């Protein structure tokens, strides 16, 4: 499959992430815990040659002040955040969470990937 859309910021990188996610979902299917998908996806990222940090602790800012931290599943190439889910279906709350994280972490793009559905679900958000 070809996932590049040059209209999107960092499409070349996000397309490689999406390819890796499909490889994991094709192999494992649905039904595992999020941690299993995270570990498998890490192996795919390494094979793909992506530069990433796993469970990267990131600061959350409010009005210029640091108010807390949270771990993002993956941070790729300094400003592509990847958040994983393993739920039956993505809901509005998951999407809102990703959008809020993009703003709070001050990253440019976020991918929300759900391995829990029968068909892989992916949402891309650009700031």
N, CA, C and O atoms as a Tinker XYZ file with bonds, in Angstrom:
   508  protein
     1  N      0.833000   -1.188000    0.000000    73     2
     2  CA     0.000000    0.000000    0.000000    64     1     3
     3  C      0.871000    1.242000    0.000000    63     2     4     5
     4  O      2.014000    1.221000    0.458000    81     3
     5  N      0.325000    2.297000   -0.509000    73     3     6
     6  CA     1.021000    3.577000   -0.594000    64     5     7
     7  C      0.273000    4.588000    0.262000    63     6     8     9
     8  O     -0.890000    4.887000   -0.010000    81     7
     9  N      0.923000    5.115000    1.290000    73     7    10
    10  CA     0.237000    5.966000    2.262000    64     9    11
    11  C      0.681000    7.422000    2.195000    63    10    12    13
    12  O      0.241000    8.235000    3.007000    81    11
    13  N      1.539000    7.763000    1.250000    73    11    14
    14  CA     2.055000    9.128000    1.178000    64    13    15
    15  C      1.032000   10.043000    0.526000    63    14    16    17
    16  O      0.489000    9.736000   -0.536000    81    15
    17  N      0.779000   11.160000    1.170000    73    15    18
    18  CA    -0.038000   12.226000    0.606000    64    17    19
    19  C      0.733000   13.508000    0.876000    63    18    20    21
    20  O      0.757000   13.998000    2.005000    81    19
    21  N      1.359000   14.047000   -0.153000    73    19    22
    22  CA     2.235000   15.194000    0.013000    64    21    23
    23  C      1.513000   16.446000    0.492000    63    22    24    25
    24  O      2.159000   17.455000    0.775000    81    23
    25  N      0.189000   16.403000    0.589000    73    23    26
    26  CA    -0.548000   17.524000    1.148000    64    25    27
    27  C     -0.428000   17.584000    2.667000    63    26    28    29
    28  O     -0.728000   18.613000    3.272000    81    27
    29  N      0.006000   16.491000    3.284000    73    27    30
    30  CA     0.129000   16.418000    4.728000    64    29    31
    31  C      1.563000   16.684000    5.165000    63    30    32    33
    32  O      2.514000   16.273000    4.499000    81    31
    33  N      1.708000   17.376000    6.292000    73    31    34
    34  CA     3.005000   17.625000    6.902000    64    33    35
    35  C      3.671000   16.290000    7.249000    63    34    36    37
    36  O      3.036000   15.404000    7.821000    81    35
    37  N      4.930000   16.154000    6.905000    73    35    38
    38  CA     5.734000   14.956000    7.177000    64    37    39
    39  C      5.067000   13.674000    6.690000    63    38    40    41
    40  O      5.108000   12.647000    7.368000    81    39
    41  N      4.464000   13.741000    5.535000    73    39    42
    42  CA     3.746000   12.589000    4.991000    64    41    43
    43  C      4.646000   11.380000    4.803000    63    42    44    45
    44  O      4.203000   10.246000    4.981000    81    43
    45  N      5.898000   11.604000    4.447000    73    43    46
    46  CA     6.803000   10.479000    4.214000    64    45    47
    47  C      6.997000    9.694000    5.508000    63    46    48    49
    48  O      7.003000    8.463000    5.492000    81    47
    49  N      7.155000   10.396000    6.620000    73    47    50
    50  CA     7.344000    9.724000    7.910000    64    49    51
    51  C      6.041000    9.076000    8.374000    63    50    52    53
    52  O      6.037000    7.916000    8.786000    81    51
    53  N      4.940000    9.819000    8.308000    73    51    54
    54  CA     3.676000    9.242000    8.779000    64    53    55
    55  C      3.268000    8.044000    7.927000    63    54    56    57
    56  O      2.651000    7.108000    8.433000    81    55
    57  N      3.606000    8.065000    6.647000    73    55    58
    58  CA     3.270000    6.915000    5.804000    64    57    59
    59  C      4.055000    5.680000    6.231000    63    58    60    61
    60  O      3.540000    4.563000    6.169000    81    59
    61  N      5.285000    5.872000    6.659000    73    59    62
    62  CA     6.090000    4.749000    7.130000    64    61    63
    63  C      5.531000    4.212000    8.454000    63    62    64    65
    64  O      5.519000    3.002000    8.679000    81    63
    65  N      5.075000    5.105000    9.319000    73    63    66
    66  CA     4.457000    4.684000   10.584000    64    65    67
    67  C      3.194000    3.871000   10.294000    63    66    68    69
    68  O      2.978000    2.814000   10.888000    81    67
    69  N      2.366000    4.369000    9.382000    73    67    70
    70  CA     1.126000    3.677000    9.024000    64    69    71
    71  C      1.421000    2.303000    8.429000    63    70    72    73
    72  O      0.740000    1.328000    8.745000    81    71
    73  N      2.421000    2.228000    7.578000    73    71    74
    74  CA     2.824000    0.937000    6.998000    64    73    75
    75  C      3.203000   -0.036000    8.118000    63    74    76    77
    76  O      2.796000   -1.197000    8.099000    81    75
    77  N      3.978000    0.440000    9.087000    73    75    78
    78  CA     4.375000   -0.405000   10.214000    64    77    79
    79  C      3.153000   -0.876000   11.006000    63    78    80    81
    80  O      3.081000   -2.036000   11.410000    81    79
    81  N      2.200000    0.022000   11.226000    73    79    82
    82  CA     0.990000   -0.332000   11.969000    64    81    83
    83  C      0.201000   -1.414000   11.235000    63    82    84    85
    84  O     -0.298000   -2.351000   11.859000    81    83
    85  N      0.087000   -1.287000    9.922000    73    83    86
    86  CA    -0.613000   -2.323000    9.150000    64    85    87
    87  C      0.120000   -3.658000    9.239000    63    86    88    89
    88  O     -0.516000   -4.707000    9.333000    81    87
    89  N      1.441000   -3.629000    9.209000    73    87    90
    90  CA     2.209000   -4.872000    9.330000    64    89    91
    91  C      1.903000   -5.558000   10.660000    63    90    92    93
    92  O      1.702000   -6.772000   10.703000    81    91
    93  N      1.867000   -4.782000   11.745000    73    91    94
    94  CA     1.585000   -5.331000   13.067000    64    93    95
    95  C      0.161000   -5.883000   13.121000    63    94    96    97
    96  O     -0.057000   -6.998000   13.593000    81    95
    97  N     -0.801000   -5.107000   12.642000    73    95    98
    98  CA    -2.198000   -5.549000   12.702000    64    97    99
    99  C     -2.428000   -6.769000   11.816000    63    98   100   101
   100  O     -3.167000   -7.680000   12.189000    81    99
   101  N     -1.803000   -6.786000   10.660000    73    99   102
   102  CA    -1.941000   -7.954000    9.772000    64   101   103
   103  C     -1.407000   -9.213000   10.447000    63   102   104   105
   104  O     -1.971000  -10.295000   10.280000    81   103
   105  N     -0.332000   -9.080000   11.201000    73   103   106
   106  CA     0.303000  -10.228000   11.837000    64   105   107
   107  C     -0.434000  -10.655000   13.114000    63   106   108   109
   108  O     -0.716000  -11.838000   13.304000    81   107
   109  N     -0.743000   -9.689000   13.988000    73   107   110
   110  CA    -1.331000  -10.012000   15.288000    64   109   111
   111  C     -2.855000  -10.002000   15.312000    63   110   112   113
   112  O     -3.473000  -10.673000   16.139000    81   111
   113  N     -3.460000   -9.236000   14.400000    73   111   114
   114  CA    -4.908000   -9.072000   14.459000    64   113   115
   115  C     -5.298000   -8.225000   15.645000    63   114   116   117
   116  O     -4.472000   -7.493000   16.190000    81   115
   117  N     -6.554000   -8.318000   16.049000    73   115   118
   118  CA    -7.017000   -7.553000   17.210000    64   117   119
   119  C     -7.137000   -8.477000   18.415000    63   118   120   121
   120  O     -7.086000   -9.698000   18.272000    81   119
   121  N     -7.299000   -7.891000   19.610000    73   119   122
   122  CA    -7.559000   -8.695000   20.796000    64   121   123
   123  C     -6.467000   -8.699000   21.837000    63   122   124   125
   124  O     -6.657000   -9.259000   22.916000    81   123
   125  N     -5.316000   -8.088000   21.549000    73   123   126
   126  CA    -4.244000   -8.024000   22.532000    64   125   127
   127  C     -4.290000   -6.701000   23.298000    63   126   128   129
   128  O     -4.987000   -5.765000   22.907000    81   127
   129  N     -3.541000   -6.646000   24.384000    73   127   130
   130  CA    -3.414000   -5.402000   25.138000    64   129   131
   131  C     -2.539000   -4.420000   24.364000    63   130   132   133
   132  O     -1.726000   -4.805000   23.523000    81   131
   133  N     -2.732000   -3.149000   24.676000    73   131   134
   134  CA    -1.995000   -2.082000   23.997000    64   133   135
   135  C     -0.477000   -2.285000   24.058000    63   134   136   137
   136  O      0.222000   -2.026000   23.079000    81   135
   137  N      0.030000   -2.746000   25.197000    73   135   138
   138  CA     1.465000   -2.938000   25.363000    64   137   139
   139  C      2.043000   -3.913000   24.335000    63   138   140   141
   140  O      3.159000   -3.713000   23.854000    81   139
   141  N      1.305000   -4.953000   23.998000    73   139   142
   142  CA     1.763000   -5.928000   22.998000    64   141   143
   143  C      1.923000   -5.239000   21.638000    63   142   144   145
   144  O      2.918000   -5.450000   20.945000    81   143
   145  N      0.944000   -4.420000   21.264000    73   143   146
   146  CA     1.032000   -3.702000   19.996000    64   145   147
   147  C      2.173000   -2.681000   20.018000    63   146   148   149
   148  O      2.847000   -2.461000   19.012000    81   147
   149  N      2.371000   -2.071000   21.170000    73   147   150
   150  CA     3.452000   -1.089000   21.285000    64   149   151
   151  C      4.811000   -1.763000   21.064000    63   150   152   153
   152  O      5.661000   -1.233000   20.349000    81   151
   153  N      5.005000   -2.909000   21.668000    73   151   154
   154  CA     6.272000   -3.639000   21.510000    64   153   155
   155  C      6.482000   -4.106000   20.069000    63   154   156   157
   156  O      7.581000   -4.008000   19.524000    81   155
   157  N      5.414000   -4.611000   19.470000    73   155   158
   158  CA     5.519000   -5.065000   18.073000    64   157   159
   159  C      5.787000   -3.880000   17.142000    63   158   160   161
   160  O      6.598000   -3.975000   16.221000    81   159
   161  N      5.106000   -2.777000   17.390000    73   159   162
   162  CA     5.297000   -1.592000   16.553000    64   161   163
   163  C      6.719000   -1.061000   16.682000    63   162   164   165
   164  O      7.296000   -0.588000   15.703000    81   163
   165  N      7.279000   -1.133000   17.865000    73   163   166
   166  CA     8.666000   -0.717000   18.063000    64   165   167
   167  C      9.609000   -1.529000   17.170000    63   166   168   169
   168  O     10.525000   -0.976000   16.561000    81   167
   169  N      9.381000   -2.831000   17.099000    73   167   170
   170  CA    10.208000   -3.684000   16.240000    64   169   171
   171  C     10.060000   -3.287000   14.774000    63   170   172   173
   172  O     11.040000   -3.284000   14.029000    81   171
   173  N      8.844000   -2.956000   14.361000    73   171   174
   174  CA     8.619000   -2.511000   12.981000    64   173   175
   175  C      9.309000   -1.171000   12.706000    63   174   176   177
   176  O      9.878000   -0.970000   11.633000    81   175
   177  N      9.256000   -0.255000   13.683000    73   175   178
   178  CA     9.920000    1.044000   13.512000    64   177   179
   179  C     11.420000    0.850000   13.328000    63   178   180   181
   180  O     12.037000    1.516000   12.496000    81   179
   181  N     12.002000   -0.051000   14.095000    73   179   182
   182  CA    13.433000   -0.326000   13.976000    64   181   183
   183  C     13.739000   -0.878000   12.586000    63   182   184   185
   184  O     14.678000   -0.426000   11.931000    81   183
   185  N     12.945000   -1.854000   12.133000    73   183   186
   186  CA    13.134000   -2.409000   10.784000    64   185   187
   187  C     13.012000   -1.335000    9.715000    63   186   188   189
   188  O     13.725000   -1.368000    8.713000    81   187
   189  N     12.106000   -0.377000    9.928000    73   187   190
   190  CA    11.832000    0.684000    8.965000    64   189   191
   191  C     12.883000    1.799000    9.034000    63   190   192   193
   192  O     12.930000    2.669000    8.164000    81   191
   193  N     13.719000    1.765000   10.071000    73   191   194
   194  CA    14.759000    2.783000   10.215000    64   193   195
   195  C     14.252000    4.119000   10.732000    63   194   196   197
   196  O     14.880000    5.152000   10.498000    81   195
   197  N     13.119000    4.113000   11.434000    73   195   198
   198  CA    12.578000    5.350000   11.993000    64   197   199
   199  C     13.314000    5.717000   13.283000    63   198   200   201
   200  O     13.677000    4.846000   14.074000    81   199
   201  N     13.523000    6.997000   13.476000    73   199   202
   202  CA    14.131000    7.505000   14.705000    64   201   203
   203  C     12.994000    7.859000   15.653000    63   202   204   205
   204  O     12.159000    8.710000   15.344000    81   203
   205  N     12.965000    7.198000   16.815000    73   203   206
   206  CA    11.823000    7.374000   17.708000    64   205   207
   207  C     12.241000    7.238000   19.159000    63   206   208   209
   208  O     13.316000    6.733000   19.479000    81   207
   209  N     11.349000    7.709000   20.033000    73   207   210
   210  CA    11.455000    7.479000   21.463000    64   209   211
   211  C     10.158000    6.812000   21.891000    63   210   212   213
   212  O      9.070000    7.248000   21.515000    81   211
   213  N     10.280000    5.760000   22.675000    73   211   214
   214  CA     9.112000    5.029000   23.169000    64   213   215
   215  C      8.797000    5.483000   24.582000    63   214   216   217
   216  O      9.700000    5.688000   25.392000    81   215
   217  N      7.506000    5.641000   24.876000    73   215   218
   218  CA     7.032000    6.109000   26.170000    64   217   219
   219  C      7.794000    7.348000   26.614000    63   218   220   221
   220  O      8.282000    7.444000   27.740000    81   219
   221  N      7.873000    8.275000   25.700000    73   219   222
   222  CA     8.570000    9.537000   25.934000    64   221   223
   223  C      7.771000   10.384000   26.915000    63   222   224   225
   224  O      6.607000   10.705000   26.675000    81   223
   225  N      8.412000   10.739000   28.020000    73   223   226
   226  CA     7.759000   11.620000   28.986000    64   225   227
   227  C      7.853000   13.042000   28.471000    63   226   228   229
   228  O      8.941000   13.550000   28.198000    81   227
   229  N      6.700000   13.676000   28.342000    73   227   230
   230  CA     6.649000   15.018000   27.782000    64   229   231
   231  C      5.942000   15.957000   28.747000    63   230   232   233
   232  O      5.011000   15.574000   29.455000    81   231
   233  N      6.410000   17.187000   28.752000    73   231   234
   234  CA     5.826000   18.203000   29.613000    64   233   235
   235  C      4.506000   18.703000   29.042000    63   234   236   237
   236  O      4.330000   18.800000   27.828000    81   235
   237  N      3.600000   19.011000   29.930000    73   235   238
   238  CA     2.331000   19.637000   29.552000    64   237   239
   239  C      2.389000   21.077000   30.051000    63   238   240   241
   240  O      2.700000   21.344000   31.212000    81   239
   241  N      2.080000   21.990000   29.142000    73   239   242
   242  CA     2.187000   23.417000   29.424000    64   241   243
   243  C      0.815000   24.069000   29.424000    63   242   244   245
   244  O     -0.083000   23.678000   28.679000    81   243
   245  N      0.680000   25.070000   30.276000    73   243   246
   246  CA    -0.536000   25.872000   30.320000    64   245   247
   247  C     -0.122000   27.315000   30.554000    63   246   248   249
   248  O      0.500000   27.644000   31.564000    81   247
   249  N     -0.476000   28.162000   29.613000    73   247   250
   250  CA    -0.169000   29.585000   29.696000    64   249   251
   251  C      1.300000   29.839000   30.024000    63   250   252   253
   252  O      1.637000   30.705000   30.832000    81   251
   253  N      2.163000   29.058000   29.374000    73   251   254
   254  CA     3.599000   29.243000   29.530000    64   253   255
   255  C      4.221000   28.561000   30.728000    63   254   256   257
   256  O      5.433000   28.645000   30.924000    81   255
   257  N      3.414000   27.885000   31.537000    73   255   258
   258  CA     3.931000   27.201000   32.723000    64   257   259
   259  C      3.774000   25.691000   32.581000    63   258   260   261
   260  O      2.757000   25.199000   32.091000    81   259
   261  N      4.789000   24.977000   33.015000    73   259   262
   262  CA     4.716000   23.521000   33.042000    64   261   263
   263  C      3.788000   23.115000   34.181000    63   262   264   265
   264  O      3.994000   23.502000   35.331000    81   263
   265  N      2.762000   22.330000   33.848000    73   263   266
   266  CA     1.796000   21.927000   34.873000    64   265   267
   267  C      1.761000   20.412000   35.098000    63   266   268   269
   268  O      1.015000   19.920000   35.944000    81   267
   269  N      2.570000   19.686000   34.339000    73   267   270
   270  CA     2.591000   18.237000   34.529000    64   269   271
   271  C      3.342000   17.540000   33.416000    63   270   272   273
   272  O      3.923000   18.170000   32.533000    81   271
   273  N      3.312000   16.225000   33.485000    73   271   274
   274  CA     3.920000   15.392000   32.458000    64   273   275
   275  C      2.978000   14.249000   32.110000    63   274   276   277
   276  O      2.090000   13.879000   32.878000    81   275
   277  N      3.207000   13.712000   30.928000    73   275   278
   278  CA     2.507000   12.515000   30.507000    64   277   279
   279  C      3.375000   11.800000   29.492000    63   278   280   281
   280  O      4.139000   12.431000   28.762000    81   279
   281  N      3.259000   10.511000   29.447000    73   279   282
   282  CA     4.041000    9.744000   28.481000    64   281   283
   283  C      3.247000    9.539000   27.206000    63   282   284   285
   284  O      2.080000    9.146000   27.234000    81   283
   285  N      3.891000    9.809000   26.106000    73   283   286
   286  CA     3.314000    9.533000   24.804000    64   285   287
   287  C      3.864000    8.173000   24.363000    63   286   288   289
   288  O      5.020000    7.855000   24.643000    81   287
   289  N      3.054000    7.379000   23.682000    73   287   290
   290  CA     3.510000    6.041000   23.281000    64   289   291
   291  C      4.781000    6.122000   22.448000    63   290   292   293
   292  O      5.755000    5.422000   22.727000    81   291
   293  N      4.774000    6.972000   21.429000    73   291   294
   294  CA     5.963000    7.170000   20.601000    64   293   295
   295  C      6.074000    8.630000   20.180000    63   294   296   297
   296  O      5.072000    9.282000   19.887000    81   295
   297  N      7.290000    9.125000   20.154000    73   295   298
   298  CA     7.587000   10.412000   19.539000    64   297   299
   299  C      8.598000   10.125000   18.444000    63   298   300   301
   300  O      9.679000    9.594000   18.698000    81   299
   301  N      8.231000   10.484000   17.229000    73   299   302
   302  CA     9.062000   10.176000   16.070000    64   301   303
   303  C      9.528000   11.475000   15.436000    63   302   304   305
   304  O      8.740000   12.394000   15.213000    81   303
   305  N     10.814000   11.535000   15.150000    73   303   306
   306  CA    11.393000   12.674000   14.434000    64   305   307
   307  C     11.056000   14.002000   15.117000    63   306   308   309
   308  O     10.791000   14.990000   14.431000    81   307
   309  N     11.062000   14.045000   16.409000    73   307   310
   310  CA    10.869000   15.197000   17.300000    64   309   311
   311  C      9.484000   15.829000   17.309000    63   310   312   313
   312  O      9.146000   16.506000   18.280000    81   311
   313  N      8.669000   15.642000   16.280000    73   311   314
   314  CA     7.366000   16.312000   16.311000    64   313   315
   315  C      6.219000   15.519000   15.690000    63   314   316   317
   316  O      5.221000   16.095000   15.257000    81   315
   317  N      6.367000   14.198000   15.650000    73   315   318
   318  CA     5.276000   13.322000   15.224000    64   317   319
   319  C      4.949000   12.420000   16.417000    63   318   320   321
   320  O      5.735000   11.549000   16.787000    81   319
   321  N      3.780000   12.646000   17.006000    73   319   322
   322  CA     3.341000   11.889000   18.167000    64   321   323
   323  C      2.457000   10.729000   17.705000    63   322   324   325
   324  O      1.579000   10.904000   16.860000    81   323
   325  N      2.698000    9.554000   18.264000    73   323   326
   326  CA     1.885000    8.381000   17.941000    64   325   327
   327  C      1.277000    7.867000   19.238000    63   326   328   329
   328  O      1.990000    7.492000   20.169000    81   327
   329  N     -0.045000    7.857000   19.283000    73   327   330
   330  CA    -0.784000    7.384000   20.451000    64   329   331
   331  C     -1.529000    6.110000   20.043000    63   330   332   333
   332  O     -2.242000    6.095000   19.040000    81   331
   333  N     -1.357000    5.051000   20.824000    73   331   334
   334  CA    -1.966000    3.758000   20.507000    64   333   335
   335  C     -3.168000    3.487000   21.392000    63   334   336   337
   336  O     -3.233000    3.911000   22.545000    81   335
   337  N     -4.113000    2.769000   20.814000    73   335   338
   338  CA    -5.273000    2.271000   21.548000    64   337   339
   339  C     -5.488000    0.813000   21.153000    63   338   340   341
   340  O     -5.062000    0.372000   20.086000    81   339
   341  N     -6.153000    0.079000   22.034000    73   339   342
   342  CA    -6.551000   -1.303000   21.746000    64   341   343
   343  C     -7.984000   -1.461000   22.252000    63   342   344   345
   344  O     -8.251000   -2.212000   23.190000    81   343
   345  N     -8.887000   -0.741000   21.615000    73   343   346
   346  CA   -10.303000   -0.727000   21.993000    64   345   347
   347  C    -11.139000   -1.210000   20.812000    63   346   348   349
   348  O    -10.671000   -1.201000   19.674000    81   347
   349  N    -12.369000   -1.629000   21.078000    73   347   350
   350  CA   -13.232000   -2.158000   20.023000    64   349   351
   351  C    -13.488000   -1.137000   18.919000    63   350   352   353
   352  O    -13.599000   -1.496000   17.747000    81   351
   353  N    -13.579000    0.135000   19.299000    73   351   354
   354  CA   -13.826000    1.183000   18.304000    64   353   355
   355  C    -13.374000    2.520000   18.879000    63   354   356   357
   356  O    -13.588000    2.801000   20.058000    81   355
   357  N    -12.754000    3.334000   18.048000    73   355   358
   358  CA   -12.364000    4.673000   18.492000    64   357   359
   359  C    -13.606000    5.502000   18.776000    63   358   360   361
   360  O    -14.593000    5.432000   18.044000    81   359
   361  N    -13.548000    6.277000   19.834000    73   359   362
   362  CA   -14.661000    7.144000   20.204000    64   361   363
   363  C    -14.192000    8.585000   20.231000    63   362   364   365
   364  O    -12.994000    8.861000   20.169000    81   363
   365  N    -15.140000    9.500000   20.324000    73   363   366
   366  CA   -14.821000   10.928000   20.327000    64   365   367
   367  C    -13.837000   11.288000   21.430000    63   366   368   369
   368  O    -12.996000   12.166000   21.240000    81   367
   369  N    -13.925000   10.630000   22.574000    73   367   370
   370  CA   -13.036000   10.933000   23.689000    64   369   371
   371  C    -11.582000   10.628000   23.335000    63   370   372   373
   372  O    -10.686000   11.353000   23.768000    81   371
   373  N    -11.325000    9.575000   22.561000    73   371   374
   374  CA    -9.961000    9.240000   22.142000    64   373   375
   375  C     -9.412000   10.291000   21.198000    63   374   376   377
   376  O     -8.253000   10.692000   21.296000    81   375
   377  N    -10.260000   10.731000   20.284000    73   375   378
   378  CA    -9.861000   11.767000   19.328000    64   377   379
   379  C     -9.583000   13.077000   20.071000    63   378   380   381
   380  O     -8.589000   13.749000   19.799000    81   379
   381  N    -10.452000   13.431000   20.997000    73   379   382
   382  CA   -10.257000   14.664000   21.782000    64   381   383
   383  C     -8.963000   14.591000   22.580000    63   382   384   385
   384  O     -8.240000   15.582000   22.691000    81   383
   385  N     -8.675000   13.433000   23.129000    73   383   386
   386  CA    -7.438000   13.238000   23.883000    64   385   387
   387  C     -6.229000   13.513000   22.997000    63   386   388   389
   388  O     -5.309000   14.214000   23.416000    81   387
   389  N     -6.216000   12.977000   21.789000    73   387   390
   390  CA    -5.090000   13.182000   20.881000    64   389   391
   391  C     -4.947000   14.654000   20.513000    63   390   392   393
   392  O     -3.840000   15.193000   20.533000    81   391
   393  N     -6.039000   15.297000   20.184000    73   391   394
   394  CA    -5.998000   16.711000   19.819000    64   393   395
   395  C     -5.454000   17.538000   20.986000    63   394   396   397
   396  O     -4.639000   18.438000   20.785000    81   395
   397  N     -5.905000   17.233000   22.203000    73   395   398
   398  CA    -5.400000   17.940000   23.376000    64   397   399
   399  C     -3.920000   17.689000   23.595000    63   398   400   401
   400  O     -3.186000   18.608000   23.958000    81   399
   401  N     -3.471000   16.463000   23.382000    73   399   402
   402  CA    -2.055000   16.143000   23.547000    64   401   403
   403  C     -1.198000   16.903000   22.534000    63   402   404   405
   404  O     -0.122000   17.393000   22.875000    81   403
   405  N     -1.668000   17.000000   21.309000    73   403   406
   406  CA    -0.917000   17.733000   20.285000    64   405   407
   407  C     -0.682000   19.170000   20.750000    63   406   408   409
   408  O      0.425000   19.698000   20.644000    81   407
   409  N     -1.724000   19.778000   21.257000    73   407   410
   410  CA    -1.623000   21.157000   21.741000    64   409   411
   411  C     -0.739000   21.245000   22.985000    63   410   412   413
   412  O      0.146000   22.097000   23.067000    81   411
   413  N     -0.983000   20.361000   23.948000    73   411   414
   414  CA    -0.240000   20.418000   25.208000    64   413   415
   415  C      1.244000   20.115000   25.018000    63   414   416   417
   416  O      2.092000   20.724000   25.670000    81   415
   417  N      1.558000   19.171000   24.122000    73   415   418
   418  CA     2.950000   18.781000   23.898000    64   417   419
   419  C      3.663000   19.678000   22.894000    63   418   420   421
   420  O      4.881000   19.603000   22.732000    81   419
   421  N      2.897000   20.517000   22.229000    73   419   422
   422  CA     3.441000   21.433000   21.235000    64   421   423
   423  C      4.170000   20.677000   20.112000    63   422   424   425
   424  O      5.276000   21.038000   19.710000    81   423
   425  N      3.512000   19.616000   19.624000    73   423   426
   426  CA     4.027000   18.893000   18.459000    64   425   427
   427  C      3.192000   19.267000   17.244000    63   426   428   429
   428  O      2.102000   19.821000   17.382000    81   427
   429  N      3.696000   18.968000   16.066000    73   427   430
   430  CA     3.030000   19.380000   14.830000    64   429   431
   431  C      1.978000   18.395000   14.347000    63   430   432   433
   432  O      0.980000   18.787000   13.741000    81   431
   433  N      2.206000   17.112000   14.620000    73   431   434
   434  CA     1.295000   16.102000   14.061000    64   433   435
   435  C      1.091000   14.964000   15.051000    63   434   436   437
   436  O      1.990000   14.616000   15.816000    81   435
   437  N     -0.099000   14.397000   15.024000    73   435   438
   438  CA    -0.402000   13.253000   15.862000    64   437   439
   439  C     -1.105000   12.174000   15.068000    63   438   440   441
   440  O     -1.968000   12.451000   14.235000    81   439
   441  N     -0.722000   10.948000   15.339000    73   439   442
   442  CA    -1.403000    9.792000   14.761000    64   441   443
   443  C     -2.031000    9.004000   15.899000    63   442   444   445
   444  O     -1.361000    8.665000   16.875000    81   443
   445  N     -3.307000    8.718000   15.769000    73   443   446
   446  CA    -4.035000    7.883000   16.711000    64   445   447
   447  C     -4.279000    6.555000   16.004000    63   446   448   449
   448  O     -4.950000    6.506000   14.974000    81   447
   449  N     -3.734000    5.485000   16.560000    73   447   450
   450  CA    -3.812000    4.176000   15.910000    64   449   451
   451  C     -4.493000    3.200000   16.861000    63   450   452   453
   452  O     -4.039000    2.993000   17.986000    81   451
   453  N     -5.586000    2.605000   16.394000    73   451   454
   454  CA    -6.326000    1.643000   17.208000    64   453   455
   455  C     -6.175000    0.239000   16.624000    63   454   456   457
   456  O     -6.608000   -0.050000   15.509000    81   455
   457  N     -5.544000   -0.616000   17.423000    73   455   458
   458  CA    -5.346000   -2.012000   17.021000    64   457   459
   459  C     -6.478000   -2.918000   17.485000    63   458   460   461
   460  O     -6.519000   -4.086000   17.099000    81   459
   461  N     -7.398000   -2.411000   18.303000    73   459   462
   462  CA    -8.420000   -3.251000   18.908000    64   461   463
   463  C     -9.586000   -3.604000   17.999000    63   462   464   465
   464  O    -10.301000   -4.573000   18.254000    81   463
   465  N     -9.782000   -2.830000   16.946000    73   463   466
   466  CA   -10.887000   -3.101000   16.020000    64   465   467
   467  C    -10.474000   -4.185000   15.023000    63   466   468   469
   468  O     -9.286000   -4.428000   14.814000    81   467
   469  N    -11.465000   -4.832000   14.412000    73   467   470
   470  CA   -11.146000   -5.856000   13.405000    64   469   471
   471  C    -10.341000   -5.266000   12.258000    63   470   472   473
   472  O     -9.429000   -5.905000   11.733000    81   471
   473  N    -10.686000   -4.044000   11.875000    73   471   474
   474  CA    -9.942000   -3.324000   10.841000    64   473   475
   475  C     -9.161000   -2.204000   11.527000    63   474   476   477
   476  O     -9.730000   -1.449000   12.315000    81   475
   477  N     -7.864000   -2.090000   11.236000    73   475   478
   478  CA    -7.025000   -1.068000   11.846000    64   477   479
   479  C     -7.643000    0.313000   11.641000    63   478   480   481
   480  O     -8.070000    0.655000   10.538000    81   479
   481  N     -7.684000    1.098000   12.709000    73   479   482
   482  CA    -8.237000    2.464000   12.647000    64   481   483
   483  C     -7.102000    3.454000   12.863000    63   482   484   485
   484  O     -6.320000    3.324000   13.804000    81   483
   485  N     -7.021000    4.449000   11.976000    73   483   486
   486  CA    -5.961000    5.454000   12.059000    64   485   487
   487  C     -6.570000    6.826000   11.838000    63   486   488   489
   488  O     -7.333000    7.038000   10.896000    81   487
   489  N     -6.221000    7.762000   12.725000    73   487   490
   490  CA    -6.625000    9.163000   12.567000    64   489   491
   491  C     -5.356000    9.993000   12.582000    63   490   492   493
   492  O     -4.483000    9.788000   13.425000    81   491
   493  N     -5.252000   10.928000   11.651000    73   491   494
   494  CA    -4.103000   11.821000   11.541000    64   493   495
   495  C     -4.577000   13.245000   11.832000    63   494   496   497
   496  O     -5.560000   13.710000   11.255000    81   495
   497  N     -3.868000   13.932000   12.732000    73   495   498
   498  CA    -4.194000   15.310000   13.071000    64   497   499
   499  C     -2.973000   16.172000   12.943000    63   498   500   501
   500  O     -1.895000   15.821000   13.422000    81   499
   501  N     -3.142000   17.302000   12.296000    73   499   502
   502  CA    -2.039000   18.226000   12.055000    64   501   503
   503  C     -2.377000   19.555000   12.712000    63   502   504   505
   504  O     -3.485000   20.074000   12.568000    81   503
   505  N     -1.404000   20.095000   13.435000    73   503   506
   506  CA    -1.613000   21.391000   14.118000    64   505   507
   507  C     -1.360000   22.525000   13.161000    63   506   508
   508  O     -1.481000   23.690000   13.538000    81   507
